[in-house]
Amino acid sequence: MALTIEVTKVSVSEQMDKLWNITLNLKCTEDTVEVINQNFSVRYRPGQDAEAKVKKMLAEMQEAIDDYKGEQQIFDAIALDTAVTWLQSNLEG
């Protein structure tokens, strides 16, 4: 299934004089189940292009999505199911 992706503004907070943090949230759902809910921040100084700074978050957000997809490929693999079944059959109580 495809992920549903939602990016929202969380906050802008002053870290020190003339230095701010812009925080956005990445939320991904798959079949109505939330699978990613992570905040990403970038430093911003007045006078910088806020849009350009925020667009730099793309790589970090995409990495989080790619990591999830990689995890799911392993989790859903038939080989993992087979190994778990083998363990279940070979353990003694």
PyMOL commands that set and color helices and strands:
alter all, ss='L'
color gray80, all
select helices_A, chain A and resi 50-55+58-75+78-90
alter helices_A, ss='H'
color red, helices_A
select strands_A, chain A and resi 4-16+19-30+33-44
alter strands_A, ss='S'
color yellow, strands_A
deselect
rebuild
show_as cartoon
